[in-house]
Amino acid sequence: MSDGNDLNIGFDRPKTAPLLGTVKLYHCHLLICSGQSDWPRHIDQDGGFGQALSEAVAARAAEMTRLVKITLCDAPSRGDGYDLLVWPDQVRYFGLRADDLPVLVEDHLVHDRVSPRLVHAPLSGPHILICTHGQRDARCGACGEPLRARFRRELEARGLAIPVLATSHVGGHEYAGNVLIYPEGDWYGYVTPDDV
C-alpha cells in the first residue's frame, strides 16, 4: 500500500521545510515500554495497552493542566505488565496494567504528582528517542534504524551508557530522521547519521 510516504524516503531527500513550530504542543510524554518495535500503524487503536492508556487519558483530558503525548518504545518492561517512562517528570512506573490506569491518570495527570499508589522510581541521565515507526511512515522506517545504530556506535566509542530507544510515531515524519533527547525535551528533524 502506498500513501505517498514512500517518495524520497532516504536521507538524501530535500530538506526545505522549516522546522521551528512544527511540533504539536504537549507538556507530558508517556512512553510505554513495549519490548518490541513492530508496532501497528495507530497505537491508540491497537486493542492493547496503548489504546487503553490513550482512552484513559482522553476521558480525563478536560481535567488535566498538561497536554499529553503517548508513544511506545522498544525498551522491555521489568516484569509483568508495562513500564511507563514519563517526561519531563523523569519517573518510571513499573508493571502497569489496564486496571492501574485510573490511578495513574488521577494522580499523575489530573493532580500533577507522582503516584504514591503505583510502584515507581526516578529516571536519571539523558535518554535518546528515535522514531523508527515504519508501519506509520516509510521515511521513519528508512531513517530511524541507521540513526539508532550510529548513535549507539558513537556513544559506545565514548564510553557513554545512554539509552537509545526506538519509538513509535512522534509526529513530523516528513522531517525524518526524528530524534528527541530527554530530559531537556529537545527535538531534532532531518537528522542524518553524519549529524550524530
N, C-alpha and C positions, 0 to 999 in steps of 0.2 A: 504494500500500500504506500503510495507516495502522496504526501500532502504539501509538497514544495519544500520541505525541510531538508531534502537530500541535495539541493543545489548548493554548490560551493561549500561543501561541508568541512574541508580541511583548514589547516592553519593559514593557508595561502589565499583565502578568500578576502575580498575587500573589507576594510575596517574603516568605514566612512562615517557611521552614525556616532554622534556624540553620546558619551555615557552618563554625564552628570544629570542627575534627576530621573534616571530610568528605573531605579529600584522602587518597587511598590512599598510604601511606608509600612513598617512593622516595628514593634518595640521589644518583642519577646520571640525567640526562636526555639521551638521544641523539636528536638532531633531524636527520633525513635531509633534505637539500636536494633536493627532487624537481623543482623548477621548474614545478610545476603545483599546482592547488588543487581539482581534481575527483577526489578520492581514492575508492577503493572503501570500502564500509561498514566492513570489517575489514582493516586494512593488514597484519596478521600472517597473512592468508590470501589475499593477492592474487597469489601466484605470482611476485612480483618481489623487489626488493631489501629491501623492508620485511619480507617473510616470511623471507627468508634471514637477515637480521640478528636477527629475533625467535627463529628456531630456533637460531642460533649462540649467542645469549645464554642461552636456555633450557637448552641442552646442557651449559653450564658453570656454571649458576647456583649450584649447591651449593658451588662453589669460590670464589665471589665474596663479598667483605665488604660490598658495597653492593647494594641493590635498584635495579633499572634500569627506567626508563620509556623507551619508544620511540615517537616520533611523526614525522610528515612535516611539512615546511613548503614554502611556495611559492618560497622563495629558489632561484635556479638554482645548479647546481654550476659550478665554474670549470674546465671541461674535461671530458674523458671520465670516466665513472664517476659516483659520487655523493660529494658533500662531506657531512661529518657534523660538526655542532656539538655539543659536549659541555659540559654544565653540571653542576655548578658549576665544572668544571675549566677553563673558558674556553679551549678549544682547538678548532681547526677542522682536520679531516683532509680531504685533497683527493683526489678521483678514486678513491674506493674501489670495488672490485668484489667480487663474492661470494667470490672466492678470497683476498681480503685479510682476510676476517672472522675466520678463526682467529688471525691475528696480532693484530688489534685486540682481540679478546676476551682472548687470552693476556696481552698486555702491559698494556692499559689497564684491563681489568675484573677479571682474576684477580690480576695483580701490582700493580695500582693505580698505574700510571705512564704518562705519555705515551709512546707507542710511538716509539722511535728508528728503527724499521724502516719507518714509513709517513710520507709527506710531510704536514707539518702546520705550523700557525702559531698563535700565541696570538690569542685574541679580546680585544678591549678595548671598554670602554664598555657602556652598557645595551643590551638588546635587549627589545623588547616582542612577546609572542606572544599572538595572539588566536585562539581556536578558532572556525573557520568551517565545520566539517565537517557540512554539511547532509545528506550521504548517511548519516551516523551518527545525527543527531538534528536535526529541523526547527528546534528552538529555537536551536541554534548557527548553523545556516544563516541564520536570520532576523536574529539579533542580531549576528553576527560581522562582516559586511561594513560595516554602518553604523558600528560602533565603530572599525573599522580606518580608514575614511575620516575620521572625526572626529579620531582620533589623528594621522593624517598632516597634516591641516589645522592642528591646534593646534601640532604640532612645527614645521612649516614657518613658521608665523606668528612663532614664537620663534627661528627660525634654528637649530634643533637638528637635526642629522643622526643620528637614532636609527632603526635598522631596526625596522619594524613588520611582523611576519611573520604570515601566515595559517597556522594549524596544523590538523592532523587532531585527532581526538578526544583530549582531555587528561583526560577524566573530569569528572563533575559537570555533565553537560549540563542537568540540571534547574535549575542555577543560572546559566544563560547570561544575559548575556554573560560569558564567562570570559576573564580577562586574566592572563597570567603575565609577570613582569618579572624578567629575569636581568641581572646575576649574583647578585643577592640571593636570587632564588627566591621572591619574594612572589607569592601567588595572590589574585585578587580575583574574586568572583562577583556576580551580579545587576548588573553594570556597565551603565550606560546612556550614550548619547552626552553627556548633560548632566553626567555624572560625570567625563568626560575632563578 
